[in-house]
Amino acid sequence: MTSLTTMPRTARAAGPSSCSHPSKPSLPGTPSRNGPTLCVCIAVLFSMLLFSILFGSLFISLFVSLFESKLLAAGATSPLPQMGPPIRGLRLAELRDTFDEVHHGHRHEAIDIVAPRGTPVHAVVSGTIQKLFLSKAGGNTIYEFDDAGVYCYYYAHLDRYAKELREGMRVERGSVIGFVGSTGNADLRTPHLHFAIFRLGPEQKWWKGTAMNPYPAVVEAVRRENTR
Ligand SMILES: [Zn+2]
């Protein structure tokens, strides 16, 4: 009972001082006003946190899907276009998967197709002759890009190029682009075509790409030609 009578008196005594100083912050002994404000503040902070987490994850997933679609557009997962055989009249028994073999101290990352010197080499897909390059290892080489600019086809150790072949020139699948030889570091006694496929990066540089095993695609091409 004593508390009931003293409480209002204390409140009344505090009254005038709070009126004369309206900007003065409330005393800690008045939980009836601060309690709900604190609760509201916590609720607002909590919902802000929840909001940022929700939208943060939404933003991340949106970014990831955008990145994936960009990769798709760059052809990172596009299938290899159907190829023609680089050399005509091959038998399946003449093909060997040497992609993972070590040649001259490096992983081969290509296949070698042995054929007599001067055998015509055909473009395996329609595309553009991106680069004609004489390299120490590859000898006379051709870098051909497919029309989508996703894959690069590499033909090396050529004896010579086809007469009219120029950089930037468009070629159709099956066109003769060069002739089998042993230029570069190939054994003079075993002329062959060193054939590789690279998946180009977004920068589409002829010297930059990820090697893909060409063996399955060449086998398919030879099989198609033989069943025709
Ligand atoms: Zn080779």
py3Dmol code that shows the C-alpha trace and the ligand (Angstrom):
import py3Dmol

protein = """\
ATOM      1  CA  MET A   1       0.000   0.000   0.000  1.00  0.00           C
ATOM      2  CA  THR A   2       2.852   2.371   0.746  1.00  0.00           C
ATOM      3  CA  SER A   3       4.211   2.011  -2.729  1.00  0.00           C
ATOM      4  CA  LEU A   4       0.856   2.988  -4.215  1.00  0.00           C
ATOM      5  CA  THR A   5       0.805   6.298  -2.307  1.00  0.00           C
ATOM      6  CA  THR A   6       4.444   7.183  -2.862  1.00  0.00           C
ATOM      7  CA  MET A   7       4.537   6.463  -6.582  1.00  0.00           C
ATOM      8  CA  PRO A   8       2.229   9.243  -7.753  1.00  0.00           C
ATOM      9  CA  ARG A   9       3.965  11.681  -5.459  1.00  0.00           C
ATOM     10  CA  THR A  10       7.345  10.917  -7.061  1.00  0.00           C
ATOM     11  CA  ALA A  11       5.814  11.261 -10.496  1.00  0.00           C
ATOM     12  CA  ARG A  12       4.287  14.615  -9.648  1.00  0.00           C
ATOM     13  CA  ALA A  13       7.602  15.845  -8.199  1.00  0.00           C
ATOM     14  CA  ALA A  14       9.400  14.902 -11.407  1.00  0.00           C
ATOM     15  CA  GLY A  15       6.684  16.523 -13.486  1.00  0.00           C
ATOM     16  CA  PRO A  16       7.728  20.210 -13.499  1.00  0.00           C
ATOM     17  CA  SER A  17      11.404  19.500 -14.138  1.00  0.00           C
ATOM     18  CA  SER A  18      10.639  17.433 -17.249  1.00  0.00           C
ATOM     19  CA  CYS A  19       8.325  20.212 -18.525  1.00  0.00           C
ATOM     20  CA  SER A  20      10.961  22.896 -18.162  1.00  0.00           C
ATOM     21  CA  HIS A  21      13.549  20.779 -20.014  1.00  0.00           C
ATOM     22  CA  PRO A  22      11.668  19.087 -22.843  1.00  0.00           C
ATOM     23  CA  SER A  23      14.855  18.050 -24.637  1.00  0.00           C
ATOM     24  CA  LYS A  24      16.237  16.259 -21.620  1.00  0.00           C
ATOM     25  CA  PRO A  25      16.206  12.460 -22.178  1.00  0.00           C
ATOM     26  CA  SER A  26      13.798  10.463 -20.026  1.00  0.00           C
ATOM     27  CA  LEU A  27      15.097   8.989 -16.873  1.00  0.00           C
ATOM     28  CA  PRO A  28      15.929   5.278 -16.855  1.00  0.00           C
ATOM     29  CA  GLY A  29      13.234   4.764 -14.265  1.00  0.00           C
ATOM     30  CA  THR A  30      10.415   5.150 -16.834  1.00  0.00           C
ATOM     31  CA  PRO A  31      10.258   1.741 -18.600  1.00  0.00           C
ATOM     32  CA  SER A  32       6.696   2.274 -19.806  1.00  0.00           C
ATOM     33  CA  ARG A  33       7.997   4.597 -22.620  1.00  0.00           C
ATOM     34  CA  ASN A  34      11.429   3.072 -23.467  1.00  0.00           C
ATOM     35  CA  GLY A  35      10.350  -0.567 -23.497  1.00  0.00           C
ATOM     36  CA  PRO A  36       8.171  -0.472 -26.631  1.00  0.00           C
ATOM     37  CA  THR A  37      10.669   1.825 -28.450  1.00  0.00           C
ATOM     38  CA  LEU A  38      13.454  -0.677 -27.806  1.00  0.00           C
ATOM     39  CA  CYS A  39      11.219  -3.505 -28.968  1.00  0.00           C
ATOM     40  CA  VAL A  40      10.355  -1.610 -32.164  1.00  0.00           C
ATOM     41  CA  CYS A  41      14.051  -0.861 -32.756  1.00  0.00           C
ATOM     42  CA  ILE A  42      14.995  -4.517 -32.341  1.00  0.00           C
ATOM     43  CA  ALA A  43      12.149  -5.585 -34.608  1.00  0.00           C
ATOM     44  CA  VAL A  44      13.195  -3.066 -37.283  1.00  0.00           C
ATOM     45  CA  LEU A  45      16.856  -4.134 -37.049  1.00  0.00           C
ATOM     46  CA  PHE A  46      15.873  -7.782 -37.178  1.00  0.00           C
ATOM     47  CA  SER A  47      13.638  -7.305 -40.192  1.00  0.00           C
ATOM     48  CA  MET A  48      16.364  -5.264 -41.902  1.00  0.00           C
ATOM     49  CA  LEU A  49      18.817  -8.102 -41.297  1.00  0.00           C
ATOM     50  CA  LEU A  50      16.319 -10.651 -42.584  1.00  0.00           C
ATOM     51  CA  PHE A  51      15.600  -8.444 -45.602  1.00  0.00           C
ATOM     52  CA  SER A  52      19.302  -8.093 -46.456  1.00  0.00           C
ATOM     53  CA  ILE A  53      19.916 -11.839 -46.078  1.00  0.00           C
ATOM     54  CA  LEU A  54      16.911 -12.634 -48.270  1.00  0.00           C
ATOM     55  CA  PHE A  55      17.815 -10.111 -50.965  1.00  0.00           C
ATOM     56  CA  GLY A  56      21.516 -10.917 -50.678  1.00  0.00           C
ATOM     57  CA  SER A  57      20.906 -14.569 -51.480  1.00  0.00           C
ATOM     58  CA  LEU A  58      18.465 -13.572 -54.227  1.00  0.00           C
ATOM     59  CA  PHE A  59      21.109 -11.301 -55.726  1.00  0.00           C
ATOM     60  CA  ILE A  60      23.769 -14.023 -55.526  1.00  0.00           C
ATOM     61  CA  SER A  61      21.528 -16.600 -57.213  1.00  0.00           C
ATOM     62  CA  LEU A  62      20.637 -14.049 -59.906  1.00  0.00           C
ATOM     63  CA  PHE A  63      24.340 -13.325 -60.453  1.00  0.00           C
ATOM     64  CA  VAL A  64      25.159 -17.040 -60.671  1.00  0.00           C
ATOM     65  CA  SER A  65      22.411 -17.705 -63.214  1.00  0.00           C
ATOM     66  CA  LEU A  66      23.526 -14.691 -65.272  1.00  0.00           C
ATOM     67  CA  PHE A  67      27.111 -15.972 -65.203  1.00  0.00           C
ATOM     68  CA  GLU A  68      25.940 -19.417 -66.270  1.00  0.00           C
ATOM     69  CA  SER A  69      23.947 -18.018 -69.191  1.00  0.00           C
ATOM     70  CA  LYS A  70      27.002 -15.989 -70.243  1.00  0.00           C
ATOM     71  CA  LEU A  71      29.092 -19.156 -70.175  1.00  0.00           C
ATOM     72  CA  LEU A  72      26.471 -20.902 -72.275  1.00  0.00           C
ATOM     73  CA  ALA A  73      26.493 -18.002 -74.726  1.00  0.00           C
ATOM     74  CA  ALA A  74      30.267 -18.294 -74.941  1.00  0.00           C
ATOM     75  CA  GLY A  75      29.724 -21.907 -75.916  1.00  0.00           C
ATOM     76  CA  ALA A  76      31.460 -23.434 -72.951  1.00  0.00           C
ATOM     77  CA  THR A  77      29.008 -26.281 -72.973  1.00  0.00           C
ATOM     78  CA  SER A  78      28.016 -26.322 -76.654  1.00  0.00           C
ATOM     79  CA  PRO A  79      28.422 -29.668 -78.334  1.00  0.00           C
ATOM     80  CA  LEU A  80      31.130 -30.150 -80.909  1.00  0.00           C
ATOM     81  CA  PRO A  81      29.758 -29.535 -84.427  1.00  0.00           C
ATOM     82  CA  GLN A  82      29.535 -32.644 -86.615  1.00  0.00           C
ATOM     83  CA  MET A  83      32.873 -33.159 -88.319  1.00  0.00           C
ATOM     84  CA  GLY A  84      34.029 -34.585 -91.601  1.00  0.00           C
ATOM     85  CA  PRO A  85      37.203 -36.736 -91.658  1.00  0.00           C
ATOM     86  CA  PRO A  86      40.427 -34.706 -92.044  1.00  0.00           C
ATOM     87  CA  ILE A  87      41.771 -37.416 -94.360  1.00  0.00           C
ATOM     88  CA  ARG A  88      39.587 -39.371 -96.750  1.00  0.00           C
ATOM     89  CA  GLY A  89      39.415 -43.142 -97.058  1.00  0.00           C
ATOM     90  CA  LEU A  90      40.617 -43.927 -93.530  1.00  0.00           C
ATOM     91  CA  ARG A  91      39.807 -47.178 -91.784  1.00  0.00           C
ATOM     92  CA  LEU A  92      38.921 -47.230 -88.083  1.00  0.00           C
ATOM     93  CA  ALA A  93      41.874 -49.551 -87.430  1.00  0.00           C
ATOM     94  CA  GLU A  94      44.213 -46.752 -88.554  1.00  0.00           C
ATOM     95  CA  LEU A  95      43.087 -44.481 -85.706  1.00  0.00           C
ATOM     96  CA  ARG A  96      44.672 -44.569 -82.296  1.00  0.00           C
ATOM     97  CA  ASP A  97      43.776 -42.549 -79.213  1.00  0.00           C
ATOM     98  CA  THR A  98      47.092 -40.942 -78.253  1.00  0.00           C
ATOM     99  CA  PHE A  99      45.621 -37.867 -76.543  1.00  0.00           C
ATOM    100  CA  ASP A 100      47.108 -38.706 -73.128  1.00  0.00           C
ATOM    101  CA  GLU A 101      50.440 -40.048 -74.382  1.00  0.00           C
ATOM    102  CA  VAL A 102      53.586 -38.063 -73.642  1.00  0.00           C
ATOM    103  CA  HIS A 103      55.289 -36.904 -76.848  1.00  0.00           C
ATOM    104  CA  HIS A 104      58.470 -34.800 -76.755  1.00  0.00           C
ATOM    105  CA  GLY A 105      58.031 -34.298 -72.997  1.00  0.00           C
ATOM    106  CA  HIS A 106      54.446 -32.977 -73.228  1.00  0.00           C
ATOM    107  CA  ARG A 107      51.010 -34.503 -73.106  1.00  0.00           C
ATOM    108  CA  HIS A 108      50.157 -35.070 -76.771  1.00  0.00           C
ATOM    109  CA  GLU A 109      46.608 -33.597 -76.589  1.00  0.00           C
ATOM    110  CA  ALA A 110      46.027 -34.560 -80.232  1.00  0.00           C
ATOM    111  CA  ILE A 111      45.913 -37.556 -82.511  1.00  0.00           C
ATOM    112  CA  ASP A 112      48.365 -38.478 -85.251  1.00  0.00           C
ATOM    113  CA  ILE A 113      47.002 -39.877 -88.481  1.00  0.00           C
ATOM    114  CA  VAL A 114      49.719 -41.534 -90.524  1.00  0.00           C
ATOM    115  CA  ALA A 115      49.317 -41.091 -94.288  1.00  0.00           C
ATOM    116  CA  PRO A 116      51.616 -40.850 -97.329  1.00  0.00           C
ATOM    117  CA  ARG A 117      53.272 -37.483 -97.904  1.00  0.00           C
ATOM    118  CA  GLY A 118      51.096 -35.272-100.070  1.00  0.00           C
ATOM    119  CA  THR A 119      47.748 -36.828 -99.012  1.00  0.00           C
ATOM    120  CA  PRO A 120      45.099 -34.057 -99.087  1.00  0.00           C
ATOM    121  CA  VAL A 121      43.966 -32.707 -95.696  1.00  0.00           C
ATOM    122  CA  HIS A 122      40.327 -31.565 -95.543  1.00  0.00           C
ATOM    123  CA  ALA A 123      38.677 -28.957 -93.335  1.00  0.00           C
ATOM    124  CA  VAL A 124      36.704 -30.964 -90.757  1.00  0.00           C
ATOM    125  CA  VAL A 125      34.059 -28.226 -90.385  1.00  0.00           C
ATOM    126  CA  SER A 126      33.007 -25.093 -92.250  1.00  0.00           C
ATOM    127  CA  GLY A 127      34.706 -22.086 -90.744  1.00  0.00           C
ATOM    128  CA  THR A 128      37.478 -19.531 -91.055  1.00  0.00           C
ATOM    129  CA  ILE A 129      41.213 -19.981 -91.516  1.00  0.00           C
ATOM    130  CA  GLN A 130      42.240 -17.957 -88.485  1.00  0.00           C
ATOM    131  CA  LYS A 131      45.994 -18.430 -88.643  1.00  0.00           C
ATOM    132  CA  LEU A 132      48.673 -19.993 -90.853  1.00  0.00           C
ATOM    133  CA  PHE A 133      51.645 -20.431 -88.603  1.00  0.00           C
ATOM    134  CA  LEU A 134      55.101 -21.934 -89.062  1.00  0.00           C
ATOM    135  CA  SER A 135      56.148 -23.331 -85.692  1.00  0.00           C
ATOM    136  CA  LYS A 136      59.261 -25.182 -84.613  1.00  0.00           C
ATOM    137  CA  ALA A 137      57.291 -28.156 -83.307  1.00  0.00           C
ATOM    138  CA  GLY A 138      54.259 -28.133 -85.605  1.00  0.00           C
ATOM    139  CA  GLY A 139      55.939 -27.058 -88.841  1.00  0.00           C
ATOM    140  CA  ASN A 140      53.330 -25.727 -91.279  1.00  0.00           C
ATOM    141  CA  THR A 141      50.160 -25.408 -89.205  1.00  0.00           C
ATOM    142  CA  ILE A 142      46.582 -24.258 -89.734  1.00  0.00           C
ATOM    143  CA  TYR A 143      44.280 -22.909 -87.028  1.00  0.00           C
ATOM    144  CA  GLU A 144      40.669 -23.039 -88.179  1.00  0.00           C
ATOM    145  CA  PHE A 145      37.770 -21.553 -86.162  1.00  0.00           C
ATOM    146  CA  ASP A 146      34.261 -22.935 -86.520  1.00  0.00           C
ATOM    147  CA  ASP A 147      31.486 -20.506 -87.511  1.00  0.00           C
ATOM    148  CA  ALA A 148      30.347 -20.026 -83.920  1.00  0.00           C
ATOM    149  CA  GLY A 149      33.897 -19.173 -82.840  1.00  0.00           C
ATOM    150  CA  VAL A 150      33.679 -21.788 -80.102  1.00  0.00           C
ATOM    151  CA  TYR A 151      36.184 -24.402 -81.295  1.00  0.00           C
ATOM    152  CA  CYS A 152      39.565 -24.215 -82.987  1.00  0.00           C
ATOM    153  CA  TYR A 153      40.833 -27.074 -85.199  1.00  0.00           C
ATOM    154  CA  TYR A 154      44.564 -27.456 -85.502  1.00  0.00           C
ATOM    155  CA  TYR A 155      46.324 -29.227 -88.366  1.00  0.00           C
ATOM    156  CA  ALA A 156      50.106 -29.647 -88.085  1.00  0.00           C
ATOM    157  CA  HIS A 157      53.244 -31.057 -89.800  1.00  0.00           C
ATOM    158  CA  LEU A 158      51.739 -30.148 -93.182  1.00  0.00           C
ATOM    159  CA  ASP A 159      53.977 -30.534 -96.192  1.00  0.00           C
ATOM    160  CA  ARG A 160      52.343 -27.417 -97.665  1.00  0.00           C
ATOM    161  CA  TYR A 161      49.114 -25.441 -97.687  1.00  0.00           C
ATOM    162  CA  ALA A 162      46.470 -25.571-100.411  1.00  0.00           C
ATOM    163  CA  LYS A 163      47.464 -23.062-103.086  1.00  0.00           C
ATOM    164  CA  GLU A 164      44.742 -20.488-102.482  1.00  0.00           C
ATOM    165  CA  LEU A 165      44.643 -20.752 -98.693  1.00  0.00           C
ATOM    166  CA  ARG A 166      44.826 -17.381 -96.883  1.00  0.00           C
ATOM    167  CA  GLU A 167      44.282 -16.164 -93.326  1.00  0.00           C
ATOM    168  CA  GLY A 168      40.736 -14.888 -92.786  1.00  0.00           C
ATOM    169  CA  MET A 169      39.449 -17.041 -95.643  1.00  0.00           C
ATOM    170  CA  ARG A 170      36.211 -18.965 -95.256  1.00  0.00           C
ATOM    171  CA  VAL A 171      36.319 -22.676 -96.010  1.00  0.00           C
ATOM    172  CA  GLU A 172      33.587 -25.264 -96.351  1.00  0.00           C
ATOM    173  CA  ARG A 173      33.661 -28.619 -94.618  1.00  0.00           C
ATOM    174  CA  GLY A 174      35.582 -31.019 -96.864  1.00  0.00           C
ATOM    175  CA  SER A 175      37.641 -28.358 -98.694  1.00  0.00           C
ATOM    176  CA  VAL A 176      41.276 -29.298 -99.208  1.00  0.00           C
ATOM    177  CA  ILE A 177      43.335 -26.954 -97.021  1.00  0.00           C
ATOM    178  CA  GLY A 178      46.742 -28.628 -97.041  1.00  0.00           C
ATOM    179  CA  PHE A 179      48.771 -31.782 -97.578  1.00  0.00           C
ATOM    180  CA  VAL A 180      50.247 -34.341 -95.185  1.00  0.00           C
ATOM    181  CA  GLY A 181      53.944 -33.940 -94.453  1.00  0.00           C
ATOM    182  CA  SER A 182      56.585 -34.132 -91.747  1.00  0.00           C
ATOM    183  CA  THR A 183      57.483 -30.483 -91.127  1.00  0.00           C
ATOM    184  CA  GLY A 184      58.361 -29.388 -87.582  1.00  0.00           C
ATOM    185  CA  ASN A 185      59.507 -32.086 -85.187  1.00  0.00           C
ATOM    186  CA  ALA A 186      57.802 -35.001 -87.006  1.00  0.00           C
ATOM    187  CA  ASP A 187      59.830 -38.019 -88.024  1.00  0.00           C
ATOM    188  CA  LEU A 188      60.760 -37.607 -91.702  1.00  0.00           C
ATOM    189  CA  ARG A 189      60.140 -41.325 -92.242  1.00  0.00           C
ATOM    190  CA  THR A 190      56.534 -41.211 -90.986  1.00  0.00           C
ATOM    191  CA  PRO A 191      54.653 -38.283 -92.484  1.00  0.00           C
ATOM    192  CA  HIS A 192      51.407 -37.758 -90.554  1.00  0.00           C
ATOM    193  CA  LEU A 193      48.722 -35.266 -89.717  1.00  0.00           C
ATOM    194  CA  HIS A 194      48.802 -34.065 -86.121  1.00  0.00           C
ATOM    195  CA  PHE A 195      45.201 -33.040 -85.471  1.00  0.00           C
ATOM    196  CA  ALA A 196      43.902 -31.284 -82.347  1.00  0.00           C
ATOM    197  CA  ILE A 197      40.739 -29.506 -81.192  1.00  0.00           C
ATOM    198  CA  PHE A 198      40.713 -26.622 -78.718  1.00  0.00           C
ATOM    199  CA  ARG A 199      37.740 -25.076 -77.018  1.00  0.00           C
ATOM    200  CA  LEU A 200      38.294 -21.340 -77.286  1.00  0.00           C
ATOM    201  CA  GLY A 201      37.869 -19.007 -74.349  1.00  0.00           C
ATOM    202  CA  PRO A 202      35.719 -15.848 -74.531  1.00  0.00           C
ATOM    203  CA  GLU A 203      38.728 -13.907 -75.867  1.00  0.00           C
ATOM    204  CA  GLN A 204      38.843 -16.202 -78.950  1.00  0.00           C
ATOM    205  CA  LYS A 205      42.615 -16.249 -79.426  1.00  0.00           C
ATOM    206  CA  TRP A 206      44.001 -18.895 -81.791  1.00  0.00           C
ATOM    207  CA  TRP A 207      46.906 -19.640 -79.430  1.00  0.00           C
ATOM    208  CA  LYS A 208      44.712 -19.939 -76.356  1.00  0.00           C
ATOM    209  CA  GLY A 209      42.255 -22.754 -75.689  1.00  0.00           C
ATOM    210  CA  THR A 210      41.470 -25.920 -73.798  1.00  0.00           C
ATOM    211  CA  ALA A 211      42.512 -29.100 -75.569  1.00  0.00           C
ATOM    212  CA  MET A 212      39.747 -31.650 -76.183  1.00  0.00           C
ATOM    213  CA  ASN A 213      40.349 -35.232 -77.180  1.00  0.00           C
ATOM    214  CA  PRO A 214      39.630 -35.283 -80.956  1.00  0.00           C
ATOM    215  CA  TYR A 215      39.680 -39.082 -81.130  1.00  0.00           C
ATOM    216  CA  PRO A 216      35.918 -39.752 -80.596  1.00  0.00           C
ATOM    217  CA  ALA A 217      34.921 -37.074 -83.129  1.00  0.00           C
ATOM    218  CA  VAL A 218      37.370 -38.379 -85.757  1.00  0.00           C
ATOM    219  CA  VAL A 219      36.162 -41.966 -85.181  1.00  0.00           C
ATOM    220  CA  GLU A 220      32.553 -40.787 -85.674  1.00  0.00           C
ATOM    221  CA  ALA A 221      33.483 -38.898 -88.850  1.00  0.00           C
ATOM    222  CA  VAL A 222      35.314 -41.897 -90.332  1.00  0.00           C
ATOM    223  CA  ARG A 223      32.455 -44.214 -89.361  1.00  0.00           C
ATOM    224  CA  ARG A 224      29.918 -41.908 -91.067  1.00  0.00           C
ATOM    225  CA  GLU A 225      32.046 -41.712 -94.212  1.00  0.00           C
ATOM    226  CA  ASN A 226      32.458 -45.511 -94.343  1.00  0.00           C
ATOM    227  CA  THR A 227      28.754 -46.232 -93.970  1.00  0.00           C
ATOM    228  CA  ARG A 228      27.744 -43.817 -96.694  1.00  0.00           C
TER     229      ARG A 228
END
"""
ligand_1 = """\
1
ZN
Zn 51.198 -35.473 -82.866
"""
view = py3Dmol.view(width=600, height=400)
view.addModel(protein, "pdb")
view.setStyle({"model": 0}, {"cartoon": {"style": "trace"}})
view.addModel(ligand_1, "xyz")
view.setStyle({"model": 1}, {"stick": {}})
view.zoomTo()
view.show()
